[in-house]
Amino acid sequence: MELDELSEAIILLVRAGVFMRIAFCFFRMMGNEDERLMYKKRAIHAGVFYIIAESVWQLKDIVFYYFA
């Protein structure tokens, strides 16, 4: 039971962190036109990280379901 609670807490932290990172990048893009491409790339990388992180947790759940 503790492992499930810990994984849910980590998933929540990852989701909140990625959301805050993307929001920060968008605000910086609005404020500074010279560095717009750099912050756009960083926002895209944060989105890719989110997709990979969610995939890892889904694979973990599948493996635990299969072997448990």
Secondary structure, DSSP 8 states (H G I E B T S, - for coil): -HHHHHHHHHHHHHHHHHHHHHHHHHHHHHH-STTHHHHHHHHHHHHHHHHHHHHHHHHHHHHHHHH-
